[in-house]
Amino acid sequence: MQDLLNIINELKKKNVELRSLKESLDTTTPQGKLMLTIFAGLAEFERDMIRQRQLEGIAIAKQQGLYKGRQPIPYDKALFKKECKKWRNGEQTARATMQ
């Protein structure tokens, strides 16, 4: 929510206002500013609720022995260092290094 309000403040400093015709939202009015703040607060609340439910689900799965976390990605350290050195020396692109 804070990021959205910071963006709106930056735009306001540049004399830019938001008007959404579909939602009838106009940040040039006090009502529009209030609605934007409410929408941002609701979006932040929903993200927090999703994260809380996710953490609760993970905790339950761990208690039941069903959750073991992300499996490590196997890789050859020597090959990784070799490819990384080529990239740092400009011998190949980052995309080629990752493949």
PDB file as gemmi writes it, atoms N, CA and C in Angstrom:
CRYST1    1.000    1.000    1.000  90.00  90.00  90.00 P 1                      
ATOM      1  N   MET A   1       0.824  -1.174   0.000  1.00  0.00           N  
ATOM      2  CA  MET A   1       0.000   0.000   0.000  1.00  0.00           C  
ATOM      3  C   MET A   1       0.875   1.248   0.000  1.00  0.00           C  
ATOM      4  N   GLN A   2       1.945   1.191   0.777  1.00  0.00           N  
ATOM      5  CA  GLN A   2       2.827   2.357   0.854  1.00  0.00           C  
ATOM      6  C   GLN A   2       3.440   2.670  -0.500  1.00  0.00           C  
ATOM      7  N   ASP A   3       3.794   1.622  -1.268  1.00  0.00           N  
ATOM      8  CA  ASP A   3       4.362   1.847  -2.593  1.00  0.00           C  
ATOM      9  C   ASP A   3       3.369   2.577  -3.494  1.00  0.00           C  
ATOM     10  N   LEU A   4       2.124   2.152  -3.472  1.00  0.00           N  
ATOM     11  CA  LEU A   4       1.102   2.801  -4.295  1.00  0.00           C  
ATOM     12  C   LEU A   4       0.961   4.269  -3.904  1.00  0.00           C  
ATOM     13  N   LEU A   5       0.904   4.546  -2.621  1.00  0.00           N  
ATOM     14  CA  LEU A   5       0.758   5.929  -2.167  1.00  0.00           C  
ATOM     15  C   LEU A   5       1.988   6.762  -2.536  1.00  0.00           C  
ATOM     16  N   ASN A   6       3.173   6.150  -2.479  1.00  0.00           N  
ATOM     17  CA  ASN A   6       4.382   6.863  -2.902  1.00  0.00           C  
ATOM     18  C   ASN A   6       4.336   7.196  -4.388  1.00  0.00           C  
ATOM     19  N   ILE A   7       3.863   6.239  -5.190  1.00  0.00           N  
ATOM     20  CA  ILE A   7       3.737   6.479  -6.631  1.00  0.00           C  
ATOM     21  C   ILE A   7       2.753   7.607  -6.896  1.00  0.00           C  
ATOM     22  N   ILE A   8       1.620   7.581  -6.218  1.00  0.00           N  
ATOM     23  CA  ILE A   8       0.617   8.627  -6.390  1.00  0.00           C  
ATOM     24  C   ILE A   8       1.201   9.985  -5.989  1.00  0.00           C  
ATOM     25  N   ASN A   9       1.950  10.034  -4.887  1.00  0.00           N  
ATOM     26  CA  ASN A   9       2.568  11.293  -4.456  1.00  0.00           C  
ATOM     27  C   ASN A   9       3.596  11.794  -5.462  1.00  0.00           C  
ATOM     28  N   GLU A  10       4.392  10.876  -6.029  1.00  0.00           N  
ATOM     29  CA  GLU A  10       5.368  11.270  -7.049  1.00  0.00           C  
ATOM     30  C   GLU A  10       4.661  11.830  -8.276  1.00  0.00           C  
ATOM     31  N   LEU A  11       3.581  11.167  -8.677  1.00  0.00           N  
ATOM     32  CA  LEU A  11       2.823  11.657  -9.833  1.00  0.00           C  
ATOM     33  C   LEU A  11       2.192  13.015  -9.533  1.00  0.00           C  
ATOM     34  N   LYS A  12       1.716  13.175  -8.310  1.00  0.00           N  
ATOM     35  CA  LYS A  12       1.086  14.442  -7.917  1.00  0.00           C  
ATOM     36  C   LYS A  12       2.093  15.588  -7.993  1.00  0.00           C  
ATOM     37  N   LYS A  13       3.352  15.334  -7.587  1.00  0.00           N  
ATOM     38  CA  LYS A  13       4.394  16.354  -7.678  1.00  0.00           C  
ATOM     39  C   LYS A  13       4.620  16.788  -9.121  1.00  0.00           C  
ATOM     40  N   LYS A  14       4.349  15.881 -10.057  1.00  0.00           N  
ATOM     41  CA  LYS A  14       4.522  16.165 -11.483  1.00  0.00           C  
ATOM     42  C   LYS A  14       3.218  16.639 -12.122  1.00  0.00           C  
ATOM     43  N   ASN A  15       2.247  16.973 -11.272  1.00  0.00           N  
ATOM     44  CA  ASN A  15       0.922  17.439 -11.725  1.00  0.00           C  
ATOM     45  C   ASN A  15       0.186  16.396 -12.561  1.00  0.00           C  
ATOM     46  N   VAL A  16       0.334  15.143 -12.181  1.00  0.00           N  
ATOM     47  CA  VAL A  16      -0.369  14.045 -12.846  1.00  0.00           C  
ATOM     48  C   VAL A  16      -1.407  13.506 -11.878  1.00  0.00           C  
ATOM     49  N   GLU A  17      -2.631  13.353 -12.343  1.00  0.00           N  
ATOM     50  CA  GLU A  17      -3.711  12.806 -11.524  1.00  0.00           C  
ATOM     51  C   GLU A  17      -4.262  11.564 -12.210  1.00  0.00           C  
ATOM     52  N   LEU A  18      -4.818  10.665 -11.415  1.00  0.00           N  
ATOM     53  CA  LEU A  18      -5.374   9.412 -11.925  1.00  0.00           C  
ATOM     54  C   LEU A  18      -6.887   9.538 -12.051  1.00  0.00           C  
ATOM     55  N   ARG A  19      -7.390   9.206 -13.225  1.00  0.00           N  
ATOM     56  CA  ARG A  19      -8.836   9.151 -13.439  1.00  0.00           C  
ATOM     57  C   ARG A  19      -9.158   7.851 -14.156  1.00  0.00           C  
ATOM     58  N   SER A  20      -9.876   6.982 -13.470  1.00  0.00           N  
ATOM     59  CA  SER A  20     -10.298   5.718 -14.061  1.00  0.00           C  
ATOM     60  C   SER A  20     -11.776   5.834 -14.410  1.00  0.00           C  
ATOM     61  N   LEU A  21     -12.080   5.779 -15.684  1.00  0.00           N  
ATOM     62  CA  LEU A  21     -13.468   5.915 -16.116  1.00  0.00           C  
ATOM     63  C   LEU A  21     -14.285   4.684 -15.765  1.00  0.00           C  
ATOM     64  N   LYS A  22     -13.661   3.519 -15.856  1.00  0.00           N  
ATOM     65  CA  LYS A  22     -14.376   2.273 -15.586  1.00  0.00           C  
ATOM     66  C   LYS A  22     -14.818   2.185 -14.128  1.00  0.00           C  
ATOM     67  N   GLU A  23     -13.921   2.533 -13.202  1.00  0.00           N  
ATOM     68  CA  GLU A  23     -14.234   2.450 -11.779  1.00  0.00           C  
ATOM     69  C   GLU A  23     -14.740   3.769 -11.206  1.00  0.00           C  
ATOM     70  N   SER A  24     -14.860   4.790 -12.018  1.00  0.00           N  
ATOM     71  CA  SER A  24     -15.259   6.134 -11.575  1.00  0.00           C  
ATOM     72  C   SER A  24     -14.372   6.598 -10.428  1.00  0.00           C  
ATOM     73  N   LEU A  25     -13.085   6.449 -10.599  1.00  0.00           N  
ATOM     74  CA  LEU A  25     -12.105   6.829  -9.587  1.00  0.00           C  
ATOM     75  C   LEU A  25     -11.341   8.041 -10.093  1.00  0.00           C  
ATOM     76  N   ASP A  26     -11.273   9.086  -9.286  1.00  0.00           N  
ATOM     77  CA  ASP A  26     -10.629  10.331  -9.682  1.00  0.00           C  
ATOM     78  C   ASP A  26      -9.828  10.848  -8.488  1.00  0.00           C  
ATOM     79  N   THR A  27      -8.505  10.821  -8.593  1.00  0.00           N  
ATOM     80  CA  THR A  27      -7.669  11.223  -7.462  1.00  0.00           C  
ATOM     81  C   THR A  27      -7.582  12.736  -7.299  1.00  0.00           C  
ATOM     82  N   THR A  28      -8.277  13.474  -8.142  1.00  0.00           N  
ATOM     83  CA  THR A  28      -8.310  14.923  -7.961  1.00  0.00           C  
ATOM     84  C   THR A  28      -9.330  15.315  -6.898  1.00  0.00           C  
ATOM     85  N   THR A  29     -10.166  14.365  -6.485  1.00  0.00           N  
ATOM     86  CA  THR A  29     -11.189  14.636  -5.473  1.00  0.00           C  
ATOM     87  C   THR A  29     -10.846  13.916  -4.174  1.00  0.00           C  
ATOM     88  N   PRO A  30     -11.318  14.434  -3.049  1.00  0.00           N  
ATOM     89  CA  PRO A  30     -11.083  13.735  -1.784  1.00  0.00           C  
ATOM     90  C   PRO A  30     -11.702  12.335  -1.769  1.00  0.00           C  
ATOM     91  N   GLN A  31     -12.860  12.168  -2.391  1.00  0.00           N  
ATOM     92  CA  GLN A  31     -13.505  10.857  -2.430  1.00  0.00           C  
ATOM     93  C   GLN A  31     -12.666   9.865  -3.244  1.00  0.00           C  
ATOM     94  N   GLY A  32     -12.098  10.322  -4.336  1.00  0.00           N  
ATOM     95  CA  GLY A  32     -11.251   9.459  -5.157  1.00  0.00           C  
ATOM     96  C   GLY A  32      -9.999   9.032  -4.420  1.00  0.00           C  
ATOM     97  N   LYS A  33      -9.402   9.972  -3.692  1.00  0.00           N  
ATOM     98  CA  LYS A  33      -8.220   9.640  -2.892  1.00  0.00           C  
ATOM     99  C   LYS A  33      -8.561   8.617  -1.820  1.00  0.00           C  
ATOM    100  N   LEU A  34      -9.722   8.790  -1.179  1.00  0.00           N  
ATOM    101  CA  LEU A  34     -10.163   7.848  -0.153  1.00  0.00           C  
ATOM    102  C   LEU A  34     -10.366   6.458  -0.748  1.00  0.00           C  
ATOM    103  N   MET A  35     -11.043   6.387  -1.899  1.00  0.00           N  
ATOM    104  CA  MET A  35     -11.311   5.093  -2.525  1.00  0.00           C  
ATOM    105  C   MET A  35     -10.000   4.397  -2.922  1.00  0.00           C  
ATOM    106  N   LEU A  36      -9.052   5.152  -3.454  1.00  0.00           N  
ATOM    107  CA  LEU A  36      -7.771   4.574  -3.836  1.00  0.00           C  
ATOM    108  C   LEU A  36      -7.050   4.008  -2.614  1.00  0.00           C  
ATOM    109  N   THR A  37      -7.077   4.746  -1.517  1.00  0.00           N  
ATOM    110  CA  THR A  37      -6.452   4.288  -0.288  1.00  0.00           C  
ATOM    111  C   THR A  37      -7.140   3.036   0.251  1.00  0.00           C  
ATOM    112  N   ILE A  38      -8.464   3.005   0.170  1.00  0.00           N  
ATOM    113  CA  ILE A  38      -9.218   1.828   0.628  1.00  0.00           C  
ATOM    114  C   ILE A  38      -8.877   0.609  -0.228  1.00  0.00           C  
ATOM    115  N   PHE A  39      -8.849   0.797  -1.562  1.00  0.00           N  
ATOM    116  CA  PHE A  39      -8.513  -0.322  -2.455  1.00  0.00           C  
ATOM    117  C   PHE A  39      -7.104  -0.839  -2.170  1.00  0.00           C  
ATOM    118  N   ALA A  40      -6.166   0.069  -1.958  1.00  0.00           N  
ATOM    119  CA  ALA A  40      -4.788  -0.343  -1.673  1.00  0.00           C  
ATOM    120  C   ALA A  40      -4.726  -1.100  -0.347  1.00  0.00           C  
ATOM    121  N   GLY A  41      -5.468  -0.622   0.655  1.00  0.00           N  
ATOM    122  CA  GLY A  41      -5.494  -1.300   1.954  1.00  0.00           C  
ATOM    123  C   GLY A  41      -6.100  -2.682   1.858  1.00  0.00           C  
ATOM    124  N   LEU A  42      -7.169  -2.812   1.092  1.00  0.00           N  
ATOM    125  CA  LEU A  42      -7.802  -4.130   0.914  1.00  0.00           C  
ATOM    126  C   LEU A  42      -6.872  -5.095   0.184  1.00  0.00           C  
ATOM    127  N   ALA A  43      -6.173  -4.593  -0.819  1.00  0.00           N  
ATOM    128  CA  ALA A  43      -5.240  -5.453  -1.559  1.00  0.00           C  
ATOM    129  C   ALA A  43      -4.109  -5.931  -0.647  1.00  0.00           C  
ATOM    130  N   GLU A  44      -3.588  -5.035   0.176  1.00  0.00           N  
ATOM    131  CA  GLU A  44      -2.532  -5.419   1.107  1.00  0.00           C  
ATOM    132  C   GLU A  44      -3.046  -6.429   2.132  1.00  0.00           C  
ATOM    133  N   PHE A  45      -4.254  -6.200   2.636  1.00  0.00           N  
ATOM    134  CA  PHE A  45      -4.869  -7.124   3.582  1.00  0.00           C  
ATOM    135  C   PHE A  45      -5.017  -8.514   2.964  1.00  0.00           C  
ATOM    136  N   GLU A  46      -5.489  -8.575   1.723  1.00  0.00           N  
ATOM    137  CA  GLU A  46      -5.682  -9.871   1.062  1.00  0.00           C  
ATOM    138  C   GLU A  46      -4.346 -10.589   0.869  1.00  0.00           C  
ATOM    139  N   ARG A  47      -3.301  -9.871   0.478  1.00  0.00           N  
ATOM    140  CA  ARG A  47      -1.974 -10.492   0.330  1.00  0.00           C  
ATOM    141  C   ARG A  47      -1.486 -11.051   1.663  1.00  0.00           C  
ATOM    142  N   ASP A  48      -1.690 -10.286   2.735  1.00  0.00           N  
ATOM    143  CA  ASP A  48      -1.279 -10.755   4.057  1.00  0.00           C  
ATOM    144  C   ASP A  48      -2.060 -11.998   4.484  1.00  0.00           C  
ATOM    145  N   MET A  49      -3.347 -12.037   4.184  1.00  0.00           N  
ATOM    146  CA  MET A  49      -4.176 -13.194   4.531  1.00  0.00           C  
ATOM    147  C   MET A  49      -3.731 -14.435   3.748  1.00  0.00           C  
ATOM    148  N   ILE A  50      -3.428 -14.264   2.484  1.00  0.00           N  
ATOM    149  CA  ILE A  50      -2.959 -15.392   1.668  1.00  0.00           C  
ATOM    150  C   ILE A  50      -1.658 -15.935   2.247  1.00  0.00           C  
ATOM    151  N   ARG A  51      -0.745 -15.036   2.591  1.00  0.00           N  
ATOM    152  CA  ARG A  51       0.545 -15.467   3.161  1.00  0.00           C  
ATOM    153  C   ARG A  51       0.345 -16.181   4.494  1.00  0.00           C  
ATOM    154  N   GLN A  52      -0.555 -15.668   5.328  1.00  0.00           N  
ATOM    155  CA  GLN A  52      -0.822 -16.302   6.621  1.00  0.00           C  
ATOM    156  C   GLN A  52      -1.398 -17.703   6.424  1.00  0.00           C  
ATOM    157  N   ARG A  53      -2.347 -17.855   5.509  1.00  0.00           N  
ATOM    158  CA  ARG A  53      -2.928 -19.178   5.251  1.00  0.00           C  
ATOM    159  C   ARG A  53      -1.879 -20.135   4.699  1.00  0.00           C  
ATOM    160  N   GLN A  54      -1.003 -19.615   3.854  1.00  0.00           N  
ATOM    161  CA  GLN A  54       0.052 -20.452   3.297  1.00  0.00           C  
ATOM    162  C   GLN A  54       0.974 -20.961   4.404  1.00  0.00           C  
ATOM    163  N   LEU A  55       1.383 -20.061   5.300  1.00  0.00           N  
ATOM    164  CA  LEU A  55       2.273 -20.469   6.392  1.00  0.00           C  
ATOM    165  C   LEU A  55       1.593 -21.466   7.323  1.00  0.00           C  
ATOM    166  N   GLU A  56       0.301 -21.270   7.576  1.00  0.00           N  
ATOM    167  CA  GLU A  56      -0.436 -22.222   8.419  1.00  0.00           C  
ATOM    168  C   GLU A  56      -0.495 -23.588   7.745  1.00  0.00           C  
ATOM    169  N   GLY A  57      -0.729 -23.604   6.443  1.00  0.00           N  
ATOM    170  CA  GLY A  57      -0.771 -24.868   5.707  1.00  0.00           C  
ATOM    171  C   GLY A  57       0.568 -25.578   5.721  1.00  0.00           C  
ATOM    172  N   ILE A  58       1.636 -24.827   5.563  1.00  0.00           N  
ATOM    173  CA  ILE A  58       2.980 -25.415   5.602  1.00  0.00           C  
ATOM    174  C   ILE A  58       3.268 -25.992   6.985  1.00  0.00           C  
ATOM    175  N   ALA A  59       2.882 -25.275   8.043  1.00  0.00           N  
ATOM    176  CA  ALA A  59       3.111 -25.765   9.411  1.00  0.00           C  
ATOM    177  C   ALA A  59       2.358 -27.070   9.648  1.00  0.00           C  
ATOM    178  N   ILE A  60       1.113 -27.147   9.189  1.00  0.00           N  
ATOM    179  CA  ILE A  60       0.317 -28.376   9.349  1.00  0.00           C  
ATOM    180  C   ILE A  60       0.961 -29.518   8.573  1.00  0.00           C  
ATOM    181  N   ALA A  61       1.370 -29.231   7.327  1.00  0.00           N  
ATOM    182  CA  ALA A  61       1.995 -30.272   6.501  1.00  0.00           C  
ATOM    183  C   ALA A  61       3.298 -30.755   7.123  1.00  0.00           C  
ATOM    184  N   LYS A  62       4.056 -29.851   7.735  1.00  0.00           N  
ATOM    185  CA  LYS A  62       5.297 -30.260   8.397  1.00  0.00           C  
ATOM    186  C   LYS A  62       5.009 -31.166   9.590  1.00  0.00           C  
ATOM    187  N   GLN A  63       3.970 -30.840  10.361  1.00  0.00           N  
ATOM    188  CA  GLN A  63       3.602 -31.678  11.508  1.00  0.00           C  
ATOM    189  C   GLN A  63       3.214 -33.081  11.053  1.00  0.00           C  
ATOM    190  N   GLN A  64       2.587 -33.170   9.905  1.00  0.00           N  
ATOM    191  CA  GLN A  64       2.147 -34.459   9.383  1.00  0.00           C  
ATOM    192  C   GLN A  64       3.239 -35.163   8.592  1.00  0.00           C  
ATOM    193  N   GLY A  65       4.388 -34.507   8.454  1.00  0.00           N  
ATOM    194  CA  GLY A  65       5.504 -35.100   7.729  1.00  0.00           C  
ATOM    195  C   GLY A  65       5.332 -35.080   6.222  1.00  0.00           C  
ATOM    196  N   LEU A  66       4.441 -34.226   5.717  1.00  0.00           N  
ATOM    197  CA  LEU A  66       4.166 -34.173   4.283  1.00  0.00           C  
ATOM    198  C   LEU A  66       4.969 -33.100   3.566  1.00  0.00           C  
ATOM    199  N   TYR A  67       5.479 -32.157   4.304  1.00  0.00           N  
ATOM    200  CA  TYR A  67       6.184 -31.031   3.701  1.00  0.00           C  
ATOM    201  C   TYR A  67       7.665 -31.166   3.983  1.00  0.00           C  
ATOM    202  N   LYS A  68       8.429 -31.222   2.937  1.00  0.00           N  
ATOM    203  CA  LYS A  68       9.865 -31.381   3.105  1.00  0.00           C  
ATOM    204  C   LYS A  68      10.627 -30.206   2.512  1.00  0.00           C  
ATOM    205  N   GLY A  69       9.909 -29.216   1.991  1.00  0.00           N  
ATOM    206  CA  GLY A  69      10.555 -28.046   1.396  1.00  0.00           C  
ATOM    207  C   GLY A  69      10.968 -28.309  -0.040  1.00  0.00           C  
ATOM    208  N   ARG A  70      11.571 -27.311  -0.614  1.00  0.00           N  
ATOM    209  CA  ARG A  70      12.006 -27.399  -2.005  1.00  0.00           C  
ATOM    210  C   ARG A  70      13.204 -28.332  -2.120  1.00  0.00           C  
ATOM    211  N   GLN A  71      13.175 -29.162  -3.138  1.00  0.00           N  
ATOM    212  CA  GLN A  71      14.283 -30.084  -3.371  1.00  0.00           C  
ATOM    213  C   GLN A  71      15.470 -29.308  -3.940  1.00  0.00           C  
ATOM    214  N   PRO A  72      16.670 -29.593  -3.463  1.00  0.00           N  
ATOM    215  CA  PRO A  72      17.838 -28.886  -3.996  1.00  0.00           C  
ATOM    216  C   PRO A  72      18.064 -29.244  -5.468  1.00  0.00           C  
ATOM    217  N   ILE A  73      18.542 -28.272  -6.205  1.00  0.00           N  
ATOM    218  CA  ILE A  73      18.827 -28.480  -7.620  1.00  0.00           C  
ATOM    219  C   ILE A  73      20.261 -29.001  -7.728  1.00  0.00           C  
ATOM    220  N   PRO A  74      20.434 -30.206  -8.251  1.00  0.00           N  
ATOM    221  CA  PRO A  74      21.793 -30.745  -8.355  1.00  0.00           C  
ATOM    222  C   PRO A  74      22.581 -30.005  -9.430  1.00  0.00           C  
ATOM    223  N   TYR A  75      23.850 -29.741  -9.152  1.00  0.00           N  
ATOM    224  CA  TYR A  75      24.706 -29.120 -10.149  1.00  0.00           C  
ATOM    225  C   TYR A  75      26.154 -29.501  -9.872  1.00  0.00           C  
ATOM    226  N   ASP A  76      26.938 -29.426 -10.913  1.00  0.00           N  
ATOM    227  CA  ASP A  76      28.361 -29.742 -10.843  1.00  0.00           C  
ATOM    228  C   ASP A  76      29.113 -28.457 -10.519  1.00  0.00           C  
ATOM    229  N   LYS A  77      29.705 -28.380  -9.322  1.00  0.00           N  
ATOM    230  CA  LYS A  77      30.375 -27.152  -8.892  1.00  0.00           C  
ATOM    231  C   LYS A  77      31.519 -26.763  -9.824  1.00  0.00           C  
ATOM    232  N   ALA A  78      32.286 -27.743 -10.274  1.00  0.00           N  
ATOM    233  CA  ALA A  78      33.427 -27.450 -11.144  1.00  0.00           C  
ATOM    234  C   ALA A  78      32.931 -26.854 -12.467  1.00  0.00           C  
ATOM    235  N   LEU A  79      31.892 -27.441 -13.031  1.00  0.00           N  
ATOM    236  CA  LEU A  79      31.334 -26.934 -14.284  1.00  0.00           C  
ATOM    237  C   LEU A  79      30.754 -25.536 -14.085  1.00  0.00           C  
ATOM    238  N   PHE A  80      30.093 -25.337 -12.955  1.00  0.00           N  
ATOM    239  CA  PHE A  80      29.517 -24.029 -12.653  1.00  0.00           C  
ATOM    240  C   PHE A  80      30.601 -22.959 -12.602  1.00  0.00           C  
ATOM    241  N   LYS A  81      31.689 -23.244 -11.908  1.00  0.00           N  
ATOM    242  CA  LYS A  81      32.785 -22.275 -11.797  1.00  0.00           C  
ATOM    243  C   LYS A  81      33.406 -21.987 -13.159  1.00  0.00           C  
ATOM    244  N   LYS A  82      33.541 -23.030 -13.972  1.00  0.00           N  
ATOM    245  CA  LYS A  82      34.117 -22.884 -15.301  1.00  0.00           C  
ATOM    246  C   LYS A  82      33.243 -21.987 -16.169  1.00  0.00           C  
ATOM    247  N   GLU A  83      31.944 -22.247 -16.161  1.00  0.00           N  
ATOM    248  CA  GLU A  83      31.009 -21.459 -16.965  1.00  0.00           C  
ATOM    249  C   GLU A  83      30.922 -20.020 -16.453  1.00  0.00           C  
ATOM    250  N   CYS A  84      30.944 -19.861 -15.148  1.00  0.00           N  
ATOM    251  CA  CYS A  84      30.879 -18.535 -14.545  1.00  0.00           C  
ATOM    252  C   CYS A  84      32.114 -17.714 -14.928  1.00  0.00           C  
ATOM    253  N   LYS A  85      33.263 -18.363 -14.949  1.00  0.00           N  
ATOM    254  CA  LYS A  85      34.507 -17.687 -15.328  1.00  0.00           C  
ATOM    255  C   LYS A  85      34.428 -17.214 -16.778  1.00  0.00           C  
ATOM    256  N   LYS A  86      33.877 -18.048 -17.662  1.00  0.00           N  
ATOM    257  CA  LYS A  86      33.716 -17.650 -19.069  1.00  0.00           C  
ATOM    258  C   LYS A  86      32.831 -16.409 -19.176  1.00  0.00           C  
ATOM    259  N   TRP A  87      31.762 -16.402 -18.394  1.00  0.00           N  
ATOM    260  CA  TRP A  87      30.842 -15.255 -18.423  1.00  0.00           C  
ATOM    261  C   TRP A  87      31.536 -13.987 -17.916  1.00  0.00           C  
ATOM    262  N   ARG A  88      32.252 -14.107 -16.806  1.00  0.00           N  
ATOM    263  CA  ARG A  88      32.946 -12.940 -16.237  1.00  0.00           C  
ATOM    264  C   ARG A  88      34.017 -12.391 -17.178  1.00  0.00           C  
ATOM    265  N   ASN A  89      34.640 -13.272 -17.944  1.00  0.00           N  
ATOM    266  CA  ASN A  89      35.672 -12.844 -18.893  1.00  0.00           C  
ATOM    267  C   ASN A  89      35.072 -12.333 -20.200  1.00  0.00           C  
ATOM    268  N   GLY A  90      33.742 -12.374 -20.307  1.00  0.00           N  
ATOM    269  CA  GLY A  90      33.085 -11.885 -21.520  1.00  0.00           C  
ATOM    270  C   GLY A  90      33.150 -12.857 -22.681  1.00  0.00           C  
ATOM    271  N   GLU A  91      33.453 -14.113 -22.404  1.00  0.00           N  
ATOM    272  CA  GLU A  91      33.559 -15.116 -23.458  1.00  0.00           C  
ATOM    273  C   GLU A  91      32.202 -15.658 -23.884  1.00  0.00           C  
ATOM    274  N   GLN A  92      31.177 -15.475 -23.037  1.00  0.00           N  
ATOM    275  CA  GLN A  92      29.841 -15.953 -23.390  1.00  0.00           C  
ATOM    276  C   GLN A  92      28.802 -15.097 -22.657  1.00  0.00           C  
ATOM    277  N   THR A  93      27.568 -15.187 -23.126  1.00  0.00           N  
ATOM    278  CA  THR A  93      26.484 -14.415 -22.537  1.00  0.00           C  
ATOM    279  C   THR A  93      25.987 -15.075 -21.257  1.00  0.00           C  
ATOM    280  N   ALA A  94      25.225 -14.314 -20.490  1.00  0.00           N  
ATOM    281  CA  ALA A  94      24.647 -14.869 -19.254  1.00  0.00           C  
ATOM    282  C   ALA A  94      23.682 -15.999 -19.595  1.00  0.00           C  
ATOM    283  N   ARG A  95      22.923 -15.837 -20.686  1.00  0.00           N  
ATOM    284  CA  ARG A  95      21.977 -16.886 -21.093  1.00  0.00           C  
ATOM    285  C   ARG A  95      22.705 -18.188 -21.404  1.00  0.00           C  
ATOM    286  N   ALA A  96      23.818 -18.095 -22.118  1.00  0.00           N  
ATOM    287  CA  ALA A  96      24.591 -19.304 -22.437  1.00  0.00           C  
ATOM    288  C   ALA A  96      25.167 -19.913 -21.166  1.00  0.00           C  
ATOM    289  N   THR A  97      25.543 -19.095 -20.221  1.00  0.00           N  
ATOM    290  CA  THR A  97      26.085 -19.581 -18.950  1.00  0.00           C  
ATOM    291  C   THR A  97      25.040 -20.354 -18.171  1.00  0.00           C  
ATOM    292  N   MET A  98      23.798 -19.889 -18.193  1.00  0.00           N  
ATOM    293  CA  MET A  98      22.732 -20.541 -17.435  1.00  0.00           C  
ATOM    294  C   MET A  98      22.301 -21.863 -18.039  1.00  0.00           C  
ATOM    295  N   GLN A  99      22.551 -22.082 -19.307  1.00  0.00           N  
ATOM    296  CA  GLN A  99      22.113 -23.325 -19.944  1.00  0.00           C  
ATOM    297  C   GLN A  99      23.058 -24.392 -19.650  1.00  0.00           C  
TER     298      GLN A  99                                                      
END                                                                             
